[in-house]
Amino acid sequence: MLSVQAQEKSTGDKIETGAKKTGHAVKKTGKTVGRKTAEVASKGTSKVVHTEYKEKVGPNGETIYIDSKSKYYWIDKKGKRHYIAASALKNPHL
């Protein structure tokens, strides 16, 4: 005769699983908030320190800034600058 037993999770195992899921969610949210903060800070700094180039946009419609060395760049969602050649700039769609 074959005996089969189901193994139930103890309360401690359930709490540990819940804590892991919560920890993952907090980590993911923290990354999202951190990236958005970096993006907003970078864009704010660029608007104050550098010139916004209103006549052209980036490859996907990004706002273009001109730094003190006359180089063009746009800022991604992580707050990182991406320098771009003048020939790659596009006219804005109005």
N, C-alpha and C positions, 0 to 999 in steps of 0.2 A: 504494500500500500504506500502511496506517495503522499507526503504531507507538504502542503504549501502554506507559508505564513507571510502575511503582508507586514512590511516594516513601516511603522508610523514614525513621522518626525516628532521628536520631542519638542517641547516648548522652546528650549534653548536653541535647537536647530532652526526653528522658525524665526526666532528673534535674530539669529546670526544671518540668515538669508535676507530678512527684511533690512537689516543694517547694511549689508553689502549693496543691496539695490538702492537704498537711500544714499549711501556714500557715493555710488556711481552717478546718481542724479545730481548730487551737490557738486561733484567734480565737473560734470558736463556743463552745468549752469555757470559755475565759476569761470570756466574757460570762455563761455559765450559772453559773459559780462566783462571779463578782462579784455577780450578782443574788441568789443564795442567801445569800451573806455579808451583803448589805445587808438582806435579809429577816430573817435571824436576829438581826442587830445591832439592827434597829428593834424587833423583837418583844421582845428581851431588855431593851432600854432602856424600852420601854413597860411591861413587867411590873414593873420596879423603880420607875420614876418615876411612872407613872399607875396608876389603879385599873382592874382588870379587871371588866367588868360581866357577872356570871355568869348573871343572870336572862334576858338577851336575847342574840341572835346577829344577825349581819349577814344580808343578803339571800340569800347562798349558804352560810350556816352559819359565817361567819367569827367569830373572837373579837372582841368589842367592848371598847374601852378608853375611859375617860373622862379627858380632860386636865384641867389646872388651871383651865380656864375653863368646866368642866362641859359640854364638847362631846364628842359621841360620834364615834368613828372606828374603822376597821379597817385592817389593813396587808395590801397585796397581795404578790405573789411577787417584786416588784422592791424591796420595802422602803418603798414610798410609802404615806403615810397618805391614807385616803379618809374625809372627814368625812361623817356621815350624820345625817339628822333623826331624832329620837326616834320619830316616827310610822312610820318605815320599818323599825324594828327588829322582829324576829320572836321568838317563843318557841322555845326549843331543842327538838328532837325527842329525847326520851329513850327 
